[in-house]
């Protein structure tokens, strides 16, 4: 990172800086979400509604493995941001080298395990009956590219941590565009069905990795690790693991949640309910892109200024980020609520899916306006290097509230019980986050300032 880039994180007005950091992140997440939405539309219209459900079975497994890279990336990004704030570029580069080694070593090992037990894993995640063959085909091909995806997720966070949000955005745009082009070619033109959908996804990961390697080798990155930086350093590995465990646990909870939801929905509503859940999952990713973009923009600002002991700027970044996230989430909620009848028809013409989906969408998105508080609150503790409260807040929504609700509500309310568990869990976890975040801000920022 150049000196001027470093000074921007510590000197620009917070609103302007947050917009500067968040817009590229939001665009990247938006395009990635659109890619997943359009990919789902292609699969639903050209292969069938069961293919949508099958992909929803596979994604939690592949993304959990890839989340090893995301976790290492976010854990290391916190160290990188704070190191750059302290003007310690050597530690930042050493951290990045360790991130690469950890990501590739761990994901390759886990992928080998995942391929060896494919026939046990797919039914476990709801790939039963007519969904099994679709899911197995997609799973085996996508798994080849998962270590590459993990590398991309890791490196994207490191790029953002050094104050290069536009390059991080490009790394998300390129695979999204290439996946859609390959989807059309492999599914529509070549008529390869699920095999084509899987190869389009896998090859798009390679496009992303190619750009990232080009950026770090030939671009203006400040992270230029030498060979010795790839040798694991105990203190760095422990700190990366401690901070990254928050993200890994979050993704693990997502995977466990999908496992439970798919099986509960299969029991109470069959394949059609799993397809509805797949559509809702895609809409959640799309609808929350501005909130996640603000969260991604917030992380390097909070981490850098905390490292520079600029407490007032950290406090302002929290308040402004929550305000922006809440305002944007409220607008998205209004759109989803009023178009819930027509949205499902974009993905599938299945009568049963169209019947179940509108009410499910309204229930699931009911608490969307307050979700930004929970995300920013957990991100603050990650940004400043405090893994334990970040982990607890991350666990609160799904681990402490949502999963128990899945066991309590469906026996009484059936499939509807699954849908109403979403907003209840969001509300309870947000209240917990408000308590801990307020206490931390008073103790760590207001009193120091």
C-alpha positions in Angstrom: 0.0 0.0 0.0 1.3 3.4 -0.9 1.6 6.1 1.7 -1.3 8.1 0.3 -3.5 5.0 0.5 -2.6 4.4 4.1 -3.4 8.0 5.0 -6.8 7.8 3.3 -7.9 5.1 5.8 -6.8 7.3 8.7 -7.7 10.8 7.4 -10.7 10.9 5.0 -14.1 11.8 6.6 -15.8 8.5 7.6 -18.9 8.9 5.4 -16.8 9.5 2.3 -14.4 6.8 3.2 -17.1 4.2 4.0 -18.8 4.9 0.6 -15.4 4.7 -1.1 -14.8 1.3 0.5 -18.3 -0.1 0.5 -19.4 0.7 -3.1 -16.8 -1.5 -4.8 -17.6 -4.3 -2.2 -21.3 -3.9 -2.8 -20.9 -4.0 -6.5 -18.8 -7.1 -6.3 -21.3 -8.8 -4.0 -24.2 -7.6 -6.2 -22.7 -9.0 -9.4 -21.9 -12.3 -7.6 -25.5 -12.4 -6.2 -26.9 -11.7 -9.6 -24.7 -14.4 -11.0 -26.1 -16.9 -8.5 -29.7 -15.7 -9.2 -29.3 -15.9 -13.0 -27.5 -19.2 -12.7 -30.5 -20.5 -10.7 -32.9 -19.2 -13.3 -30.9 -20.9 -16.1 -30.8 -24.2 -14.1 -34.5 -24.0 -13.2 -35.7 -23.2 -16.7 -33.3 -25.4 -18.7 -32.9 -28.4 -16.4 -35.8 -28.3 -13.9 -36.8 -27.4 -10.4 -35.2 -30.4 -8.9 -31.9 -29.2 -10.3 -32.3 -26.0 -8.2 -32.9 -28.0 -5.1 -29.9 -30.3 -5.9 -27.5 -27.3 -6.1 -28.9 -26.0 -2.8 -27.9 -29.3 -1.3 -24.3 -29.1 -2.6 -23.5 -25.5 -2.0 -23.4 -25.7 1.8 -20.8 -28.4 1.6 -18.6 -26.8 -1.0 -18.9 -23.3 0.5 -18.0 -24.6 4.0 -14.8 -26.0 2.6 -14.1 -22.8 0.7 -15.0 -20.9 3.9 -11.7 -22.2 5.3 -10.1 -19.8 2.9 -12.6 -17.0 3.7 -11.9 -17.5 7.4 -8.1 -17.4 6.9 -8.6 -14.4 4.7 -10.7 -12.4 7.2 -8.6 -13.5 10.2 -5.4 -12.4 8.4 -7.1 -9.3 7.0 -7.6 -8.0 10.5 -3.9 -8.5 11.2 -2.9 -6.9 7.9 -5.2 -3.8 8.5 -3.8 -3.2 12.0 -0.2 -3.9 10.9 -0.5 -1.3 8.1 -2.1 1.1 10.7 1.0 0.6 12.8 3.3 1.1 9.7 4.5 -2.6 10.0 4.4 -3.7 6.3 6.8 -6.6 7.0 4.3 -8.3 9.4 1.5 -7.6 6.8 3.4 -9.5 4.1 4.4 -12.3 6.4 0.7 -12.7 7.4 -0.3 -12.9 3.7 2.3 -15.6 3.0 1.0 -17.7 5.9 -2.6 -17.2 4.7 -1.7 -18.8 1.3 0.0 -21.8 2.9 -2.8 -22.5 5.3 -5.5 -22.1 2.7 -4.1 -24.5 0.1 -3.0 -27.1 2.6 -6.3 -27.3 4.6 -8.7 -27.1 1.7 -7.0 -29.8 -0.4 -7.1 -32.2 2.6 -10.7 -31.5 3.3 -11.7 -31.9 -0.4 -10.1 -35.3 -0.6 -12.2 -36.3 2.4 -15.3 -34.8 0.9 -14.9 -36.7 -2.4 -14.1 -40.0 -0.6 -17.5 -39.8 1.3 -19.6 -38.3 -1.4 -22.4 -40.9 -1.2 -22.8 -40.4 2.5 -22.5 -36.6 2.5 -25.2 -35.8 -0.2 -28.1 -37.6 1.5 -27.1 -36.1 4.8 -27.6 -32.6 3.4 -31.0 -33.4 2.0 -30.0 -34.9 -1.4 -32.5 -37.7 -1.3 -34.9 -39.3 -3.7 -35.0 -37.6 -7.1 -32.4 -35.0 -6.0 -29.6 -37.5 -5.4 -28.3 -38.0 -8.9 -28.4 -34.3 -9.8 -26.6 -33.4 -6.6 -23.9 -36.1 -7.0 -23.1 -35.0 -10.5 -22.8 -31.3 -9.5 -20.9 -32.1 -6.3 -18.1 -34.1 -7.8 -17.2 -31.6 -10.4 -17.5 -28.5 -8.2 -15.3 -30.0 -5.6 -12.3 -29.9 -8.0 -12.5 -26.2 -7.9 -13.1 -25.6 -4.2 -9.4 -25.1 -3.2 -9.2 -22.5 -6.0 -12.4 -20.8 -4.7 -10.9 -20.9 -1.1 -7.8 -19.2 -2.4 -9.9 -16.5 -4.1 -12.0 -15.9 -0.9 -8.8 -15.6 1.2 -7.0 -13.3 -1.2 -10.1 -11.1 -1.8 -10.2 -10.2 1.9 -6.4 -9.4 1.9 -6.8 -7.1 -1.1 -9.5 -5.2 0.7 -7.5 -5.1 3.9 -4.7 -3.2 2.2 -7.1 -0.5 0.9 -7.7 -1.7 -2.6 -11.5 -2.2 -2.8 -11.7 -1.8 -6.6 -9.3 -4.6 -7.2 -11.3 -6.8 -4.8 -14.4 -5.9 -6.8 -12.8 -6.9 -10.1 -11.9 -10.2 -8.5 -15.6 -10.8 -7.9 -16.9 -9.5 -11.2 -14.7 -11.6 -13.5 -15.8 -15.0 -12.3 -19.5 -13.9 -12.1 -19.5 -12.8 -15.7 -17.5 -15.8 -16.9 -19.9 -18.2 -15.1 -22.9 -16.8 -16.8 -21.3 -17.1 -20.2 -20.2 -20.6 -19.6 -23.6 -21.5 -18.2 -25.2 -20.5 -21.5 -22.6 -22.3 -23.5 -22.5 -25.5 -21.5 -26.2 -25.8 -20.6 -28.1 -24.2 -23.4 -25.8 -24.7 -26.4 -24.0 -27.9 -25.6 -27.0 -29.4 -23.6 -24.7 -30.8 -20.8 -27.3 -30.4 -18.1 -26.0 -30.5 -14.5 -22.5 -31.4 -15.8 -22.4 -28.2 -17.7 -23.7 -26.1 -14.8 -21.0 -27.7 -12.6 -18.1 -27.1 -15.0 -19.2 -23.5 -15.6 -19.0 -22.8 -11.9 -15.6 -24.6 -11.5 -14.0 -22.9 -14.4 -15.2 -19.5 -13.2 -13.2 -20.0 -10.0 -10.1 -20.4 -12.2 -10.8 -17.0 -13.9 -10.9 -15.3 -10.5 -7.7 -17.0 -9.3 -5.9 -15.9 -12.5 -6.8 -12.2 -11.9 -5.8 -12.4 -8.2 -2.4 -13.9 -9.0 -1.8 -11.2 -11.7 -2.7 -8.5 -9.2 -0.3 -9.7 -6.5 2.6 -10.5 -8.9 2.3 -7.6 -11.4 -0.1 -5.1 -9.7 0.4 -2.4 -7.1 -0.1 -4.6 -4.1 2.0 -3.9 -1.0 1.7 -7.5 0.0 4.8 -9.1 -1.6 5.6 -12.1 0.5 9.1 -13.7 0.0 9.6 -17.5 0.1 10.3 -17.4 3.8 6.9 -15.8 4.5 5.2 -19.0 3.3 6.8 -20.9 6.2 4.2 -20.9 9.0 4.9 -18.7 12.0 3.2 -20.0 15.2 2.0 -16.6 16.5 0.5 -15.6 13.2 -1.2 -18.9 12.7 -2.8 -18.8 16.1 -4.0 -15.2 15.6 -5.3 -16.0 12.1 -7.1 -19.1 13.4 -8.5 -17.2 16.4 -10.0 -14.4 14.4 -10.8 -16.6 11.4 -12.7 -19.1 13.5 -15.5 -16.5 13.8 -16.1 -16.7 10.0 -15.6 -20.5 9.9 -18.0 -21.1 12.7 -20.5 -18.8 11.0 -20.2 -20.8 7.8 -20.3 -24.1 9.7 -23.5 -22.9 11.3 -24.9 -22.0 7.8 -24.0 -25.5 6.6 -25.6 -27.2 9.7 -28.6 -24.9 9.3 -29.1 -25.9 5.6 -28.7 -29.6 6.5 -31.4 -29.2 9.1 -33.7 -27.0 7.1 -33.5 -29.3 4.0 -34.3 -32.4 6.0 -37.1 -30.8 7.9 -38.6 -29.3 4.7 -38.3 -32.7 2.9 -40.2 -34.3 5.8 -43.0 -31.7 5.9 -43.2 -30.5 2.3 -41.1 -32.6 0.0 -38.9 -31.5 -2.9 -41.0 -28.4 -3.6 -40.3 -26.9 -0.2 -36.6 -27.5 -0.7 -36.8 -25.7 -4.0 -38.6 -22.8 -2.2 -35.8 -22.6 0.3 -33.2 -22.6 -2.5 -35.0 -19.6 -4.1 -35.1 -17.8 -0.8 -31.4 -18.5 -0.2 -30.6 -16.9 -3.5 -32.8 -13.9 -2.8 -31.2 -13.5 0.6 -27.8 -13.3 -1.0 -29.1 -10.8 -3.6 -31.1 -8.7 -1.2 -28.5 -8.3 1.5 -25.6 -7.3 -0.9 -25.7 -3.6 0.2 -25.5 -4.6 3.9 -22.6 -7.0 3.3 -20.9 -4.4 1.2 -21.1 -1.9 4.0 -19.8 -4.5 6.4 -16.9 -5.3 4.1 -16.1 -1.5 3.8 -16.3 -1.1 7.5 -13.8 -3.8 8.4 -10.6 -2.2 7.1 -11.6 1.3 8.3 -12.2 0.1 11.9 -9.2 -2.2 11.9 -6.8 0.5 10.6 -8.0 3.2 12.9 -8.0 0.9 15.9 -4.4 0.0 15.1 -3.6 3.7 14.9 -5.4 4.3 18.2 -7.8 6.7 16.6 -10.8 5.9 18.8 -13.2 8.6 17.7 -12.9 7.5 14.1 -13.6 3.9 15.0 -16.7 5.0 17.0 -18.0 7.1 14.1 -17.4 4.3 11.6 -19.6 2.0 13.7 -22.5 4.5 13.9 -22.4 5.6 10.3 -22.1 2.0 9.1 -25.1 0.9 11.1 -27.2 3.8 9.9 -26.4 3.2 6.2 -27.0 -0.6 6.6 -30.3 -0.1 8.3 -31.6 2.4 5.7 -30.6 0.3 2.7 -32.0 -2.9 4.3 -35.3 -1.2 4.9 -35.6 -0.2 1.3 -34.8 -3.8 0.2 -37.4 -5.2 2.6 -40.1 -3.0 1.1 -39.3 -4.2 -2.4 -39.3 -7.9 -1.4 -42.5 -7.6 0.5 -44.5 -6.0 -2.4 -43.1 -8.3 -5.1 -43.1 -11.6 -3.2 -45.9 -12.9 -5.5 -44.0 -12.4 -8.7 -40.4 -13.3 -7.6 -40.8 -17.1 -7.5 -42.2 -17.2 -11.0 -38.9 -15.9 -12.3 -37.1 -19.1 -11.1 -39.7 -21.9 -11.6 -43.0 -22.6 -13.2 -43.8 -25.4 -10.7 -47.3 -24.8 -9.3 -46.5 -26.0 -5.8 -43.4 -23.8 -5.6 -45.3 -20.8 -6.7 -48.0 -21.6 -4.1 -45.5 -21.9 -1.1 -42.9 -19.2 -2.0 -44.7 -15.8 -1.5 -45.6 -16.3 2.1 -42.3 -17.9 2.9 -40.5 -14.9 1.4 -42.5 -12.5 3.5 -41.8 -14.4 6.7 -38.0 -14.9 6.1 -37.4 -11.2 5.2 -39.5 -9.8 8.0 -36.6 -8.8 10.2 -34.3 -7.7 7.4 -34.2 -4.0 8.4 -32.3 -4.8 11.6 -29.9 -7.4 10.3 -27.2 -4.7 9.7 -26.8 -4.1 13.4 -26.0 -7.7 14.0 -23.5 -7.9 11.2 -21.7 -4.6 12.0 -21.6 -5.5 15.7 -19.9 -8.9 15.1 -17.6 -7.3 12.4 -16.4 -4.7 14.9 -14.9 -7.3 17.3 -13.3 -9.1 14.4 -11.8 -5.8 13.1 -10.1 -5.0 16.4 -8.8 -8.5 17.0 -11.2 -9.7 19.7 -12.2 -13.2 18.6 -14.3 -14.3 21.6 -17.1 -11.7 21.5 -17.1 -11.9 17.7 -17.6 -15.6 17.9 -20.4 -15.4 20.4 -22.3 -12.8 18.4 -21.8 -14.9 15.3 -23.1 -18.0 17.0 -26.1 -16.1 18.5 -28.3 -16.0 15.5 -28.1 -19.6 14.2 -26.5 -21.5 17.0 -28.3 -20.0 20.0 -31.7 -19.1 18.4 -32.4 -20.4 14.9 -31.4 -24.1 15.3 -33.4 -24.5 18.6 -36.4 -22.8 16.9 -36.2 -25.3 14.0 -36.8 -28.1 16.5 -39.5 -26.3 18.4 -41.7 -24.7 15.7 -42.2 -27.1 12.8 -43.8 -29.9 14.9 -46.6 -27.3 15.6 -46.7 -25.2 12.5 -45.2 -27.5 9.8 -43.3 -25.8 7.0 -44.5 -22.4 8.2 -42.6 -23.0 11.4 -39.3 -23.1 9.5 -40.1 -19.7 7.8 -41.1 -17.9 11.0 -37.9 -19.1 12.8 -35.9 -16.8 10.6 -37.3 -13.4 11.8 -37.5 -14.5 15.4 -33.8 -15.5 15.4 -32.9 -12.3 13.7 -34.7 -10.2 16.3 -33.2 -12.0 19.3 -29.6 -12.0 18.0 -29.9 -8.3 17.2 -31.0 -7.5 20.7 -28.0 -9.5 22.1 -25.6 -7.6 19.7 -26.9 -4.2 20.7 -26.2 -5.0 24.4 -22.6 -6.2 23.8 -21.7 -3.6 21.2 -22.9 -0.7 23.4 -21.0 -2.0 26.4 -17.8 -2.4 24.3 -18.1 1.1 22.7 -18.5 2.7 26.1 -15.6 0.9 27.6 -13.1 0.8 24.7 -13.8 3.9 22.7 -15.8 6.6 24.6 -13.8 6.4 27.8 -10.5 6.4 25.9 -11.5 9.3 23.8 
